[in-house]
Amino acid sequence: MSTMGRVLVTVVAAAVLVAGTAIVVRYMYPGDGALAGKAPAGAEKATPAGQTPAGAGAVVSATDPKAAGAGAGAAGAAAAPPAPAGPGETAADDGMALLNSGRLVQAEVRLSEALRAGVDGVKGKAVREALNMLADRTQLSGQRLPDDPYSKTYQVARGDSVTTIGGRFLIPLELVMKLNRMGSPDLAAGQSLKVIQGPVTVEVFKKRFEIQAWLGDVCLRVYPVAIGKNNATPEGTFTVKSKLRNPPYQPQHKAKSEFRDGGAPDNPLGARWIDIGNHYGIHGTIDPTSIGKEASEGCIRMNNKDVEELFDMVVPGATKVTIRP
């Protein structure tokens, strides 16, 4: 046989061998492209520990814990479901849905639960704004909604005054007048009044620079505040001792030259003082830029319009003030 003939026979034999191998693989491991770059099933069991099969660059070495951890972490990150909503966020969503459906009191209760659970961020801001708005349409409005357990109707009896009525329901006379749009404290027997069952309680959250005013299980108001520098604001539960309009400024351990008369434009206590004992109080300010900061010697500062409103809700001897970290 010539040399050319022997070459031709060799080429044909090689082609037949390749074709036969392809047919065997096709029938043993069906599926187009299913075996591209892969070893047959079970082949990985035969791979010596610590070695990577040739061409299997994606396989992680069983003896390299760092590589194994990285691979598992990448797979977990890709497959991890979104974190479930916390109780505060769930309550916030429920409350907003109730508000959108016009169920104001139910929305107020659920949003208050969200606030109590510590909802924060964008959703927390929306909850606080909604609660302030809802109180203006429910307990702090002149109307009494039929499903509002916190608002009541009172029929004035002979000899009643706004002071005695306020004392009966543990709310200040100023609030009785405000709820009923009264220009004077004069009353007539048989007159119908809107009242709420107090007392209103106050909670201060130092880390949030925030005061919350509560009536039972609903939050009526959320206000921004300033607190004491160097953790000077005490923590615990206190009782309102007294309250003053346009209080004089008489600082402890300071020169008399720093004293200021009540109502003076440079009086740092602002328009109101709510005494909680031991020279601590909640008061206004002539420096609104300090709100949201650690700025005082231990007292709690509020914007004047806010402390004026809170002043008309609290009752000496009845209102508790809880200051939290």
C-alpha positions as CSV (number, residue, x, y, z in Angstrom):
1,M,0.0,0.0,0.0
2,S,1.3,3.4,-0.9
3,T,2.1,6.0,1.7
4,M,-0.9,8.1,0.6
5,G,-3.2,5.1,1.1
6,R,-2.0,4.4,4.6
7,V,-2.6,8.1,5.6
8,L,-6.1,7.9,4.2
9,V,-7.0,4.8,6.1
10,T,-5.7,6.4,9.3
11,V,-7.8,9.5,8.9
12,V,-11.0,7.5,8.2
13,A,-10.4,5.3,11.3
14,A,-9.9,8.3,13.5
15,A,-13.1,9.9,12.2
16,V,-15.1,6.7,12.9
17,L,-13.7,6.6,16.5
18,V,-14.6,10.2,17.2
19,A,-18.1,9.7,15.8
20,G,-18.6,6.6,17.8
21,T,-17.5,8.3,21.0
22,A,-20.0,11.1,20.4
23,I,-22.8,8.7,19.9
24,V,-22.0,6.8,23.2
25,V,-21.9,10.1,25.1
26,R,-25.1,11.2,23.6
27,Y,-27.0,8.1,24.8
28,M,-25.4,7.9,28.2
29,Y,-25.8,11.5,29.1
30,P,-28.8,12.9,27.1
31,G,-29.6,16.6,26.8
32,D,-28.1,19.1,24.5
33,G,-25.2,20.9,26.1
34,A,-26.0,19.3,29.5
35,L,-22.5,17.9,29.9
36,A,-20.5,20.9,28.5
37,G,-17.5,21.3,30.8
38,K,-18.9,18.8,33.4
39,A,-17.9,15.4,34.6
40,P,-20.3,12.5,34.5
41,A,-22.6,12.1,37.6
42,G,-20.7,10.6,40.5
43,A,-17.3,11.6,39.0
44,E,-16.8,14.2,41.8
45,K,-16.8,11.3,44.3
46,A,-13.7,10.0,42.6
47,T,-11.8,13.3,42.8
48,P,-9.2,13.2,45.5
49,A,-9.9,15.5,48.5
50,G,-8.4,18.9,48.0
51,Q,-8.1,18.7,44.2
52,T,-10.2,20.4,41.6
53,P,-11.2,18.4,38.6
54,A,-9.6,19.7,35.4
55,G,-11.7,22.4,33.7
56,A,-14.1,22.7,36.7
57,G,-13.0,26.2,37.7
58,A,-16.3,26.9,39.5
59,V,-15.8,23.9,42.0
60,V,-14.7,25.0,45.5
61,S,-11.9,23.0,47.2
62,A,-13.3,21.0,50.1
63,T,-10.1,21.6,52.1
64,D,-10.2,25.4,51.8
65,P,-12.6,26.7,54.4
66,K,-12.2,30.3,53.3
67,A,-13.1,29.5,49.8
68,A,-16.0,27.3,51.0
69,G,-17.3,30.1,53.2
70,A,-17.0,32.6,50.4
71,G,-18.9,30.4,48.0
72,A,-21.7,29.7,50.6
73,G,-21.9,33.4,51.4
74,A,-22.3,34.4,47.8
75,A,-24.9,31.7,47.2
76,G,-26.8,32.8,50.4
77,A,-26.7,36.5,49.4
78,A,-28.1,35.7,46.0
79,A,-30.9,33.6,47.4
80,A,-31.7,35.5,50.7
81,P,-35.3,36.6,50.9
82,P,-36.1,40.2,52.0
83,A,-36.1,40.7,55.8
84,P,-39.6,40.5,57.2
85,A,-41.3,43.7,58.4
86,G,-41.0,44.3,62.1
87,P,-44.0,44.9,64.4
88,G,-43.7,48.6,64.2
89,E,-43.7,48.7,60.4
90,T,-46.6,46.2,60.2
91,A,-48.6,48.4,62.6
92,A,-47.7,51.5,60.6
93,D,-48.9,49.9,57.4
94,D,-52.2,48.8,59.1
95,G,-52.7,52.2,60.6
96,M,-52.2,54.0,57.3
97,A,-54.6,51.7,55.6
98,L,-57.2,52.4,58.3
99,L,-56.6,56.1,57.9
100,N,-57.1,55.9,54.1
101,S,-60.4,54.1,54.7
102,G,-61.6,56.9,57.0
103,R,-61.5,54.9,60.3
104,L,-59.8,57.6,62.3
105,V,-59.9,56.2,65.8
106,Q,-58.8,52.7,64.8
107,A,-56.0,54.3,62.7
108,E,-54.9,56.3,65.7
109,V,-54.7,53.3,67.9
110,R,-52.7,51.2,65.4
111,L,-50.3,54.1,64.5
112,S,-49.8,54.6,68.3
113,E,-48.8,50.9,68.5
114,A,-46.3,51.5,65.7
115,L,-44.8,54.4,67.6
116,R,-44.6,52.4,70.8
117,A,-42.9,49.6,68.9
118,G,-40.2,52.1,67.8
119,V,-40.9,52.6,64.1
120,D,-38.3,55.0,62.7
121,G,-37.0,56.4,59.4
122,V,-39.3,57.6,56.7
123,K,-42.1,55.5,57.9
124,G,-41.7,56.7,61.5
125,K,-41.8,60.3,60.3
126,A,-45.1,59.6,58.5
127,V,-46.5,57.9,61.6
128,R,-45.7,60.9,63.8
129,E,-47.2,63.4,61.3
130,A,-50.3,61.3,61.0
131,L,-50.8,61.0,64.7
132,N,-50.5,64.8,65.2
133,M,-53.1,65.3,62.5
134,L,-55.5,62.6,63.9
135,A,-55.5,64.1,67.4
136,D,-56.7,67.4,65.8
137,R,-59.6,65.5,64.3
138,T,-60.4,63.4,67.3
139,Q,-59.6,64.0,71.0
140,L,-58.3,67.6,70.5
141,S,-61.1,68.7,68.2
142,G,-64.4,70.2,69.3
143,Q,-66.2,67.1,68.0
144,R,-66.8,63.8,69.7
145,L,-66.7,60.8,67.3
146,P,-69.1,58.0,68.3
147,D,-66.4,55.3,68.3
148,D,-63.9,57.4,70.3
149,P,-63.6,55.9,73.9
150,Y,-61.4,58.8,75.1
151,S,-63.8,61.7,74.4
152,K,-66.9,62.3,76.5
153,T,-69.9,64.6,76.6
154,Y,-70.6,66.4,79.9
155,Q,-73.8,68.1,80.9
156,V,-73.0,71.2,83.0
157,A,-74.7,71.1,86.4
158,R,-75.6,74.1,88.6
159,G,-72.5,75.3,90.5
160,D,-70.0,73.7,88.0
161,S,-67.0,75.7,86.8
162,V,-64.4,74.9,84.2
163,T,-62.0,74.3,87.1
164,T,-64.2,71.7,88.8
165,I,-65.0,70.0,85.5
166,G,-61.4,69.9,84.6
167,G,-60.5,68.4,88.0
168,R,-63.2,65.7,87.6
169,F,-61.7,64.5,84.3
170,L,-58.0,65.3,85.3
171,I,-57.5,67.8,82.5
172,P,-56.6,71.5,82.9
173,L,-59.3,74.2,82.7
174,E,-57.4,75.6,79.7
175,L,-58.1,72.3,77.8
176,V,-61.7,72.3,78.7
177,M,-62.0,75.8,77.3
178,K,-60.0,75.0,74.2
179,L,-62.0,71.8,73.4
180,N,-65.2,73.8,73.6
181,R,-64.0,77.0,71.9
182,M,-64.8,79.0,74.9
183,G,-63.8,82.7,75.0
184,S,-64.5,83.0,78.7
185,P,-64.9,80.5,81.6
186,D,-68.6,81.3,82.1
187,L,-70.9,78.3,82.1
188,A,-74.7,77.8,82.0
189,A,-76.5,74.9,83.7
190,G,-77.5,72.3,81.1
191,Q,-74.7,73.3,78.7
192,S,-73.1,70.4,76.8
193,L,-69.3,70.2,76.8
194,K,-66.8,68.0,75.1
195,V,-64.2,66.6,77.6
196,I,-61.5,63.9,77.5
197,Q,-60.7,61.5,80.3
198,G,-57.2,62.4,81.5
199,P,-54.6,62.6,82.7
200,V,-52.4,63.0,79.7
201,T,-49.0,61.4,80.4
202,V,-45.7,62.5,79.0
203,E,-42.7,60.4,77.7
204,V,-39.3,61.9,76.8
205,F,-36.9,59.9,74.6
206,K,-33.4,61.4,75.0
207,K,-31.8,59.6,72.0
208,R,-34.6,60.7,69.8
209,F,-34.8,64.2,71.1
210,E,-38.5,63.7,71.4
211,I,-41.5,64.2,73.7
212,Q,-44.7,62.2,73.3
213,A,-48.0,63.2,74.9
214,W,-50.2,60.2,75.5
215,L,-53.9,59.7,76.4
216,G,-54.4,56.1,77.3
217,D,-53.2,54.0,74.4
218,V,-53.2,56.8,71.8
219,C,-50.4,59.4,71.2
220,L,-51.8,62.9,70.8
221,R,-48.6,64.8,70.1
222,V,-45.0,64.3,69.2
223,Y,-42.7,67.2,69.7
224,P,-38.9,67.8,69.1
225,V,-36.8,68.8,72.2
226,A,-33.4,69.6,73.4
227,I,-31.9,67.8,76.4
228,G,-29.0,68.2,78.8
229,K,-25.3,68.2,77.8
230,N,-23.2,65.4,79.0
231,N,-26.2,63.2,80.0
232,A,-27.3,65.8,82.5
233,T,-31.0,65.1,81.9
234,P,-32.1,62.6,84.6
235,E,-34.0,59.4,83.7
236,G,-36.9,57.9,85.5
237,T,-40.6,58.7,86.2
238,F,-41.5,62.0,87.7
239,T,-44.8,63.8,88.6
240,V,-45.6,67.4,87.4
241,K,-45.3,69.5,90.6
242,S,-46.4,72.9,89.2
243,K,-46.5,75.0,86.1
244,L,-45.9,78.7,85.4
245,R,-46.6,81.1,82.6
246,N,-43.7,83.4,81.7
247,P,-41.5,82.0,84.5
248,P,-38.6,84.0,86.0
249,Y,-35.2,82.7,85.4
250,Q,-33.4,82.0,88.7
251,P,-30.5,79.7,88.0
252,Q,-28.9,77.8,90.8
253,H,-25.2,78.6,91.7
254,K,-25.0,81.6,89.3
255,A,-24.6,85.3,89.8
256,K,-27.7,87.5,90.3
257,S,-26.8,89.3,87.1
258,E,-27.9,86.3,85.2
259,F,-31.4,86.3,86.7
260,R,-34.2,87.3,84.3
261,D,-37.7,88.4,84.9
262,G,-40.6,86.4,83.5
263,G,-41.5,87.4,80.0
264,A,-38.2,89.1,79.4
265,P,-37.0,88.7,75.8
266,D,-33.7,87.3,77.0
267,N,-35.2,84.9,79.5
268,P,-33.9,81.4,78.4
269,L,-36.9,79.6,79.9
270,G,-39.2,81.0,77.2
271,A,-42.9,81.2,77.7
272,R,-43.7,78.2,80.0
273,W,-42.2,76.2,82.8
274,I,-43.5,72.7,83.8
275,D,-41.8,71.7,87.1
276,I,-40.9,68.0,87.6
277,G,-38.9,68.4,90.7
278,N,-35.4,68.9,92.0
279,H,-34.9,72.0,89.8
280,Y,-35.7,70.1,86.6
281,G,-38.4,71.1,84.2
282,I,-39.8,71.2,80.7
283,H,-39.7,74.8,79.4
284,G,-39.6,77.0,76.3
285,T,-36.5,78.6,74.7
286,I,-35.2,81.7,73.1
287,D,-32.8,79.6,71.0
288,P,-34.9,77.4,68.7
289,T,-31.7,76.3,66.9
290,S,-30.8,74.2,70.0
291,I,-33.8,71.9,69.5
292,G,-32.7,68.5,68.6
293,K,-29.4,68.8,70.4
294,E,-27.7,68.3,73.8
295,A,-27.8,71.9,74.8
296,S,-29.2,72.5,78.3
297,E,-28.0,72.0,81.9
298,G,-30.4,69.2,82.3
299,C,-33.9,70.6,81.6
300,I,-35.9,69.7,78.6
301,R,-36.3,72.5,76.1
302,M,-39.2,72.9,73.6
303,N,-40.2,75.4,71.0
304,N,-42.4,78.0,72.7
305,K,-45.5,77.1,70.6
306,D,-45.1,73.4,71.5
307,V,-44.6,73.9,75.3
308,E,-47.6,76.3,75.4
309,E,-49.7,73.5,73.9
310,L,-48.3,70.8,76.3
311,F,-48.7,73.2,79.2
312,D,-52.5,73.2,78.5
313,M,-52.6,69.4,78.7
314,V,-50.7,68.5,81.9
315,V,-52.1,68.6,85.4
316,P,-49.9,69.1,88.5
317,G,-50.1,66.1,90.8
318,A,-51.6,63.9,88.2
319,T,-49.5,64.0,85.0
320,K,-46.5,61.6,85.0
321,V,-43.4,62.4,83.0
322,T,-41.2,59.4,82.1
323,I,-37.7,60.2,80.8
324,R,-36.1,57.3,78.9
325,P,-32.5,56.9,77.5
